[in-house]
Amino acid sequence: MGIPEYVLSEEEQKVLDHILDLALEVAQAESGSLILRDRKGELYLAAGRGIRREYLGMRVGNEEGSISALVFERREPIVIDAGSPYPDRRQTRKHASVSLPVFDSARNVIGVLNLNALLPSFPREELPRLSALAESIGLLLAENLLRRQHERRIFALSEIVSLFARRVPCASSENEAFAKLSDAVRVLTGASQVAIFRFSPRRSWRVFTLGWPKELTWRALSPLQERVAFLFEERVPRFLEFQSRSLLALPFAVQKARHYVLFAFCDDTLDILDFLLLSVVSALAESCLENLRLLEETKKLTREAERSRLARELHDGLAQVLASEQIYLHFLSQEVGKDRQLARELLEKVRNLNTIAIEESRFILSELKGRPVSPLELGRKVEEVIESFLPPGIAVEKSLALPSGLLAFRVYRTVVAVLQEALSNVAKHARAKKVRVVLEALQGAKLRLLVEDDGVGFARGEVGEGHFGLMNLRLRLRTVRGRLRISSSPGKGTKVEALIPLEEVEQG
């Protein structure tokens, strides 16, 4: 078959060929053809006998006055021979022809059966038999459309039902669920342009597209806002008129909180069963998205439970050991005589490091619990780190301009980690006499931390990915979507700069 509207199976093709052979025999014809009309009203050569195969699928002229146009118009057979009132454009071939209408189940003319007889005059007594054969072709095509419609419906349901045919009864992501839903709607309706929008009275946006024009944003569809909002009260698919085209709108929601609407440009006519199946597909998509939401909540609760467990383990383990160690260091400092100044200074350094270790464990506990931090706490911590990590003799210039609100603990922890690593490197390698530390809040909800020294510096390539401390900082900054920039040259000191986005603090 050359017409995409009628894709015949092997058995259906055999039946059609048999009908054409019978028609040729009855009409005593040497050749015959079946011409069908597509959705656009254009005629195509769909099948034939005694014609070249390369002609199948070619467009056929249906200009006014042509025999095919007359058959579509008059809805009755037209015979052309010496005794017919129609001009015989086949005079040179000296034989007759007959053209019969092919009807669908609604008695609409969908095609023409043309037969070129071997006789100079056509035997009109055979017209009833030929009309019956043309009726058989119409029934065959109607059965073909019905079969393919059933297949589309079964495939569409299988697409969406496949989301539930798993041990975990939902898709792996919302995007997969949207893709399955769009495929099911596309198969059911024949649409080639599909989009899913997250619907909101204030602002809606696209979450999935399949062949959808980029320019058709929600702003372009905004005239449909009120009608779409009304659909969520009915919860049924509807056709809306948009730019002189039929736009299918399929609403679905997730626990009345997240509303979505699927749009599809559809040229085919849908029956009540199609709308029923679309409603079923929509309900299954809602269930799948709800399962995804519940699965995500379960994962979140599991993560929180695991974080609480780790916090308890840390508090009851390492934190207790460090606290006991601090007590023994206090006793030890009392035993060291005042005349042993160097030993007392070293002991004090050990105590300071132990204090920092205790603070580190508190950091981790706070991070696991997600406790927000005030700007005052951050400022105190910065002062403490500067005092603890820089050896005596290095002049420090500080500039702190902190944000006014609470900071997420992860941001606080990142600032402290970068500052500790930068000052530790100054103490170990820089041989600096002066260090400048700047911590300031920038526009665009970001924190800027700068640690700059006047030390010996280093050449590019001397400190690479093998430096664990810097590599760890880069990974840490990556997790908060921040940036780390290090610049240095021999004899000109080193500058470490970090930009850290401020995160929203969860309340309650």
URDAUR-V218683 format. One record per residue. N is the residue number from 0. RES is the residue in three letters. PSI is psi in whole degrees, 0 to 359 (none if undefined). OMEGA is omega in whole degrees, -180 to 180 (999 if undefined). D_FIRST is the distance of its C-alpha to the first C-alpha in Angstrom with 1 decimal. Layout:
[[N;RES;PSI;OMEGA;D_FIRST] [N;RES;PSI;OMEGA;D_FIRST]]
//
This chain:
[[0;MET;141;-179;0.0] [1;GLY;1;-177;3.8] [2;ILE;125;-178;5.7] [3;PRO;336;179;7.8] [4;GLU;337;-177;9.4] [5;TYR;92;177;7.1] [6;VAL;102;-174;6.5] [7;LEU;146;171;6.8] [8;SER;173;180;9.8] [9;GLU;317;180;10.7] [10;GLU;319;179;12.7] [11;GLU;323;178;10.4] [12;GLN;321;177;8.0] [13;LYS;318;179;11.4] [14;VAL;316;179;12.5] [15;LEU;317;178;9.9] [16;ASP;321;180;10.7] [17;HIS;319;179;14.3] [18;ILE;318;179;14.3] [19;LEU;320;178;13.2] [20;ASP;317;178;15.9] [21;LEU;319;180;18.4] [22;ALA;319;178;17.8] [23;LEU;321;-179;18.4] [24;GLU;315;-179;21.5] [25;VAL;317;-177;22.9] [26;ALA;358;-176;22.6] [27;GLN;47;-175;23.8] [28;ALA;154;177;21.1] [29;GLU;339;180;20.3] [30;SER;159;179;16.8] [31;GLY;159;-180;14.4] [32;SER;152;176;11.4] [33;LEU;120;179;9.7] [34;ILE;130;-179;10.4] [35;LEU;158;178;10.2] [36;ARG;134;178;12.7] [37;ASP;185;-176;12.6] [38;ARG;331;-179;15.8] [39;LYS;359;180;17.6] [40;GLY;6;180;17.4] [41;GLU;150;-177;15.5] [42;LEU;140;178;13.2] [43;TYR;148;172;10.0] [44;LEU;108;-171;8.6] [45;ALA;325;-178;5.1] [46;ALA;164;180;5.8] [47;GLY;169;175;9.3] [48;ARG;136;180;12.4] [49;GLY;20;176;15.2] [50;ILE;162;-178;13.6] [51;ARG;137;-175;13.5] [52;ARG;330;-178;10.5] [53;GLU;347;178;11.7] [54;TYR;341;-179;11.2] [55;LEU;133;-179;7.3] [56;GLY;351;-179;7.3] [57;MET;151;179;10.9] [58;ARG;144;-180;13.1] [59;VAL;135;179;14.7] [60;GLY;134;177;18.3] [61;ASN;39;-180;19.4] [62;GLU;160;-178;23.1] [63;GLU;133;-180;25.7] [64;GLY;347;178;26.4] [65;SER;157;-179;23.1] [66;ILE;318;180;21.9] [67;SER;316;179;18.8] [68;ALA;322;179;21.2] [69;LEU;321;179;23.7] [70;VAL;317;178;21.3] [71;PHE;323;-177;20.5] [72;GLU;314;-173;24.3] [73;ARG;342;176;25.7] [74;ARG;32;180;23.3] [75;GLU;159;180;24.2] [76;PRO;148;176;23.1] [77;ILE;123;179;24.3] [78;VAL;135;176;25.6] [79;ILE;114;174;26.6] [80;ASP;193;-176;29.2] [81;ALA;332;-177;32.9] [82;GLY;6;-177;34.0] [83;SER;154;179;31.6] [84;PRO;354;-177;32.9] [85;TYR;145;177;30.0] [86;PRO;130;-179;30.6] [87;ASP;104;179;29.0] [88;ARG;6;-179;27.4] [89;ARG;29;-175;26.6] [90;GLN;321;-176;30.3] [91;THR;339;-178;30.3] [92;ARG;347;173;27.8] [93;LYS;35;175;30.0] [94;HIS;165;-174;27.4] [95;ALA;169;175;26.0] [96;SER;159;177;22.7] [97;VAL;141;177;21.6] [98;SER;123;-175;19.3] [99;LEU;140;178;18.9] [100;PRO;145;174;18.1] [101;VAL;122;-176;15.6] [102;PHE;152;169;17.5] [103;ASP;187;-176;17.1] [104;SER;340;179;19.9] [105;ALA;13;180;22.2] [106;ARG;31;170;21.9] [107;ASN;141;178;20.3] [108;VAL;119;-179;18.2] [109;ILE;352;-179;14.7] [110;GLY;180;-179;13.3] [111;VAL;133;173;14.5] [112;LEU;113;-179;14.2] [113;ASN;134;179;15.9] [114;LEU;128;179;17.8] [115;ASN;107;-174;20.2] [116;ALA;162;177;23.2] [117;LEU;348;-176;25.7] [118;LEU;150;177;28.6] [119;PRO;330;177;30.5] [120;SER;139;-176;30.6] [121;PHE;134;179;28.0] [122;PRO;100;-173;29.3] [123;ARG;342;177;29.2] [124;GLU;345;180;30.2] [125;GLU;357;-178;26.7] [126;LEU;318;179;25.3] [127;PRO;317;180;25.8] [128;ARG;319;179;23.9] [129;LEU;323;177;20.9] [130;SER;323;178;21.1] [131;ALA;320;177;21.1] [132;LEU;322;176;17.9] [133;ALA;322;176;16.3] [134;GLU;322;179;18.0] [135;SER;322;177;16.4] [136;ILE;318;178;12.8] [137;GLY;317;178;14.3] [138;LEU;319;179;15.8] [139;LEU;316;-180;12.8] [140;LEU;323;177;11.1] [141;ALA;318;177;14.6] [142;GLU;323;178;15.0] [143;ASN;315;179;11.9] [144;LEU;319;-180;13.5] [145;LEU;317;179;16.8] [146;ARG;314;-178;16.0] [147;ARG;329;176;14.7] [148;GLN;316;177;17.7] [149;HIS;317;180;20.0] [150;GLU;319;178;18.7] [151;ARG;317;-178;19.4] [152;ARG;317;179;22.8] [153;ILE;317;180;23.7] [154;PHE;318;-180;22.9] [155;ALA;315;179;24.8] [156;LEU;321;180;27.8] [157;SER;326;178;27.7] [158;GLU;311;-176;28.0] [159;ILE;325;179;31.0] [160;VAL;333;-180;32.5] [161;SER;339;177;32.5] [162;LEU;336;-176;35.3] [163;PHE;356;-178;37.5] [164;ALA;53;-177;36.7] [165;ARG;165;176;39.5] [166;ARG;319;170;43.2] [167;VAL;113;-167;43.9] [168;PRO;63;172;41.8] [169;CYS;174;179;40.4] [170;ALA;167;179;38.8] [171;SER;343;180;40.8] [172;SER;162;176;40.9] [173;GLU;323;-178;40.0] [174;ASN;321;178;37.4] [175;GLU;318;178;35.5] [176;ALA;318;178;35.7] [177;PHE;321;-179;34.4] [178;ALA;316;179;31.5] [179;LYS;317;179;30.5] [180;LEU;315;-179;31.0] [181;SER;319;178;28.9] [182;ASP;318;-180;26.0] [183;ALA;315;179;26.2] [184;VAL;319;-179;26.3] [185;ARG;317;-180;23.4] [186;VAL;320;-179;21.1] [187;LEU;323;-171;22.4] [188;THR;345;-176;22.2] [189;GLY;11;-179;19.5] [190;ALA;145;177;22.4] [191;SER;349;-180;22.6] [192;GLN;113;-176;26.3] [193;VAL;141;175;28.8] [194;ALA;147;175;32.5] [195;ILE;130;-180;35.4] [196;PHE;139;168;38.8] [197;ARG;116;-171;42.2] [198;PHE;135;176;43.6] [199;SER;141;178;47.2] [200;PRO;332;-179;49.2] [201;ARG;309;-176;50.9] [202;ARG;126;177;48.3] [203;SER;153;-179;44.7] [204;TRP;158;-179;42.7] [205;ARG;139;175;39.3] [206;VAL;346;179;39.1] [207;PHE;142;176;35.5] [208;THR;152;176;32.5] [209;LEU;96;-178;28.8] [210;GLY;17;-175;27.5] [211;TRP;136;178;30.2] [212;PRO;132;-177;31.8] [213;LYS;328;-176;35.3] [214;GLU;346;-180;37.0] [215;LEU;70;173;36.2] [216;THR;178;179;39.3] [217;TRP;330;178;41.1] [218;ARG;320;178;43.3] [219;ALA;330;-179;40.3] [220;LEU;3;-174;39.3] [221;SER;332;176;43.0] [222;PRO;342;-180;42.6] [223;LEU;3;-173;40.8] [224;GLN;307;-176;43.7] [225;GLU;320;-179;45.3] [226;ARG;322;178;42.1] [227;VAL;319;179;41.0] [228;ALA;322;179;44.6] [229;PHE;330;-179;44.3] [230;LEU;329;-178;41.1] [231;PHE;345;173;43.2] [232;GLU;322;180;45.4] [233;GLU;325;-178;42.5] [234;ARG;43;177;40.5] [235;VAL;151;177;37.1] [236;PRO;146;-180;34.0] [237;ARG;154;171;33.9] [238;PHE;130;176;32.0] [239;LEU;149;178;34.2] [240;GLU;125;179;33.9] [241;PHE;119;179;34.3] [242;GLN;45;177;34.0] [243;SER;22;177;31.9] [244;ARG;155;178;29.3] [245;SER;120;-178;28.8] [246;LEU;113;177;30.4] [247;LEU;130;177;30.2] [248;ALA;122;-178;33.6] [249;LEU;105;-178;34.2] [250;PRO;145;171;37.9] [251;PHE;154;-174;39.4] [252;ALA;162;177;42.9] [253;VAL;107;179;44.9] [254;GLN;40;175;48.2] [255;LYS;10;-179;48.6] [256;ALA;319;-179;49.6] [257;ARG;116;-177;46.4] [258;HIS;136;178;43.9] [259;TYR;154;173;40.3] [260;VAL;131;177;37.6] [261;LEU;129;176;33.9] [262;PHE;140;177;32.2] [263;ALA;127;174;28.4] [264;PHE;121;-171;26.8] [265;CYS;123;178;24.3] [266;ASP;341;-178;22.1] [267;ASP;153;174;20.6] [268;THR;131;180;22.8] [269;LEU;144;177;24.4] [270;ASP;182;-175;25.9] [271;ILE;328;178;29.2] [272;LEU;323;176;27.8] [273;ASP;316;180;26.3] [274;PHE;323;177;29.7] [275;LEU;316;179;31.4] [276;LEU;323;176;29.4] [277;LEU;321;178;30.1] [278;SER;321;177;33.8] [279;VAL;315;179;33.7] [280;VAL;317;179;32.1] [281;SER;316;-180;34.9] [282;ALA;320;178;37.6] [283;LEU;322;177;36.5] [284;ALA;319;177;36.5] [285;GLU;315;180;40.0] [286;SER;318;-179;41.2] [287;CYS;314;-180;40.0] [288;LEU;325;177;41.7] [289;GLU;320;176;44.8] [290;ASN;319;177;44.9] [291;LEU;317;179;44.7] [292;ARG;315;179;47.6] [293;LEU;322;179;49.7] [294;LEU;319;179;49.0] [295;GLU;321;177;50.2] [296;GLU;321;178;53.3] [297;THR;316;178;54.0] [298;LYS;320;180;53.8] [299;LYS;315;179;56.1] [300;LEU;323;178;58.6] [301;THR;317;178;58.5] [302;ARG;317;180;59.2] [303;GLU;321;179;62.1] [304;ALA;320;179;63.5] [305;GLU;321;178;63.4] [306;ARG;320;178;65.1] [307;SER;320;179;67.8] [308;ARG;315;178;68.3] [309;LEU;322;178;68.7] [310;ALA;319;178;71.0] [311;ARG;318;179;73.2] [312;GLU;317;-179;73.3] [313;LEU;318;-179;74.3] [314;HIS;317;-177;76.9] [315;ASP;347;-177;78.4] [316;GLY;267;-174;78.3] [317;LEU;317;-178;78.5] [318;ALA;322;179;79.8] [319;GLN;320;179;82.7] [320;VAL;314;-180;83.6] [321;LEU;321;178;83.8] [322;ALA;318;178;85.9] [323;SER;321;179;88.3] [324;GLU;323;178;88.4] [325;GLN;322;179;89.4] [326;ILE;314;-180;92.3] [327;TYR;326;177;93.6] [328;LEU;325;177;93.3] [329;HIS;315;177;95.4] [330;PHE;320;-179;98.1] [331;LEU;322;-180;98.0] [332;SER;331;178;98.6] [333;GLN;337;-179;101.8] [334;GLU;340;-179;103.0] [335;VAL;125;-176;102.7] [336;GLY;155;-179;105.9] [337;LYS;340;-179;106.0] [338;ASP;348;180;107.5] [339;ARG;72;-173;104.3] [340;GLN;315;-178;102.4] [341;LEU;317;180;99.7] [342;ALA;321;180;98.9] [343;ARG;321;179;98.8] [344;GLU;318;179;96.3] [345;LEU;319;179;94.1] [346;LEU;322;180;94.2] [347;GLU;322;176;93.4] [348;LYS;318;179;90.3] [349;VAL;319;178;89.2] [350;ARG;319;179;89.8] [351;ASN;317;179;87.7] [352;LEU;322;177;84.8] [353;ASN;322;177;85.1] [354;THR;318;179;84.9] [355;ILE;321;179;81.8] [356;ALA;320;177;80.3] [357;ILE;318;179;81.1] [358;GLU;323;178;79.5] [359;GLU;316;179;76.4] [360;SER;325;176;76.1] [361;ARG;323;175;76.5] [362;PHE;310;-176;73.7] [363;ILE;319;177;71.4] [364;LEU;316;-180;72.4] [365;SER;321;-180;71.9] [366;GLU;320;179;68.5] [367;LEU;325;180;67.4] [368;LYS;349;177;68.5] [369;GLY;30;-176;67.1] [370;ARG;127;176;70.4] [371;PRO;160;-174;70.5] [372;VAL;140;178;73.3] [373;SER;156;176;75.5] [374;PRO;326;179;76.2] [375;LEU;317;178;79.9] [376;GLU;319;179;78.9] [377;LEU;316;180;76.9] [378;GLY;316;178;79.8] [379;ARG;319;-178;82.2] [380;LYS;320;178;80.0] [381;VAL;315;178;79.6] [382;GLU;318;-178;83.4] [383;GLU;317;-179;83.8] [384;VAL;317;179;81.4] [385;ILE;316;-178;83.0] [386;GLU;325;-175;86.4] [387;SER;326;-171;85.4] [388;PHE;346;178;83.3] [389;LEU;131;179;85.4] [390;PRO;161;178;88.7] [391;PRO;152;177;91.9] [392;GLY;351;179;92.7] [393;ILE;123;178;89.3] [394;ALA;138;-177;89.4] [395;VAL;130;174;86.5] [396;GLU;120;-175;85.2] [397;LYS;143;175;83.1] [398;SER;108;-177;81.0] [399;LEU;120;176;79.2] [400;ALA;87;-169;77.3] [401;LEU;157;176;75.3] [402;PRO;162;-175;72.9] [403;SER;330;-175;74.4] [404;GLY;178;178;72.1] [405;LEU;150;178;71.5] [406;LEU;143;172;69.5] [407;ALA;141;-175;67.0] [408;PHE;328;-180;68.7] [409;ARG;324;176;66.1] [410;VAL;314;178;67.0] [411;TYR;315;-178;70.7] [412;ARG;323;-180;70.2] [413;THR;318;178;68.3] [414;VAL;314;-178;71.1] [415;VAL;318;-179;73.7] [416;ALA;317;180;71.9] [417;VAL;316;-179;71.4] [418;LEU;316;180;75.0] [419;GLN;315;-179;76.4] [420;GLU;317;-179;74.5] [421;ALA;314;-179;75.5] [422;LEU;326;176;79.2] [423;SER;319;178;79.3] [424;ASN;325;176;78.1] [425;VAL;313;-178;80.8] [426;ALA;325;-176;83.5] [427;LYS;321;-165;82.4] [428;HIS;334;-164;81.5] [429;ALA;327;-172;82.2] [430;ARG;45;-175;86.1] [431;ALA;157;175;85.8] [432;LYS;342;-177;88.6] [433;LYS;139;178;86.5] [434;VAL;137;176;83.3] [435;ARG;128;179;81.5] [436;VAL;123;179;79.3] [437;VAL;130;173;77.2] [438;LEU;117;-175;75.1] [439;GLU;150;175;73.8] [440;ALA;131;-179;71.1] [441;LEU;164;173;68.8] [442;GLN;150;-177;66.6] [443;GLY;18;176;63.1] [444;ALA;57;177;64.4] [445;LYS;153;172;65.3] [446;LEU;139;177;68.5] [447;ARG;124;176;69.8] [448;LEU;126;180;72.1] [449;LEU;129;174;74.0] [450;VAL;114;-175;76.4] [451;GLU;133;179;78.1] [452;ASP;166;179;81.0] [453;ASP;32;-175;83.3] [454;GLY;201;-173;83.3] [455;VAL;340;180;82.7] [456;GLY;189;178;78.9] [457;PHE;159;180;76.6] [458;ALA;154;178;74.3] [459;ARG;134;180;70.5] [460;GLY;342;179;69.3] [461;GLU;329;178;72.4] [462;VAL;109;-176;70.9] [463;GLY;206;-178;67.3] [464;GLU;342;-180;64.9] [465;GLY;348;178;67.4] [466;HIS;108;-171;69.7] [467;PHE;319;-177;68.9] [468;GLY;312;180;70.5] [469;LEU;320;178;68.5] [470;MET;320;179;65.3] [471;ASN;321;178;65.9] [472;LEU;317;180;66.5] [473;ARG;317;178;63.3] [474;LEU;319;-180;61.4] [475;ARG;318;179;63.4] [476;LEU;326;179;62.6] [477;ARG;324;-179;58.9] [478;THR;337;178;58.8] [479;VAL;15;180;60.2] [480;ARG;35;179;58.0] [481;GLY;182;-179;61.2] [482;ARG;144;177;62.2] [483;LEU;129;179;65.0] [484;ARG;127;-180;66.5] [485;ILE;126;178;69.4] [486;SER;137;-178;71.2] [487;SER;158;172;74.3] [488;SER;153;-176;76.1] [489;PRO;128;177;79.3] [490;GLY;359;-176;82.4] [491;LYS;19;175;80.6] [492;GLY;185;-176;79.9] [493;THR;143;177;76.6] [494;LYS;123;176;74.5] [495;VAL;122;-177;72.2] [496;GLU;130;179;70.1] [497;ALA;135;173;67.7] [498;LEU;122;-172;65.6] [499;ILE;116;177;64.8] [500;PRO;139;176;62.6] [501;LEU;131;-180;64.3] [502;GLU;153;175;62.4] [503;GLU;139;-179;62.6] [504;VAL;124;177;65.1] [505;GLU;131;-178;64.0] [506;GLN;150;175;66.5] [507;GLY;none;999;67.9]]
//
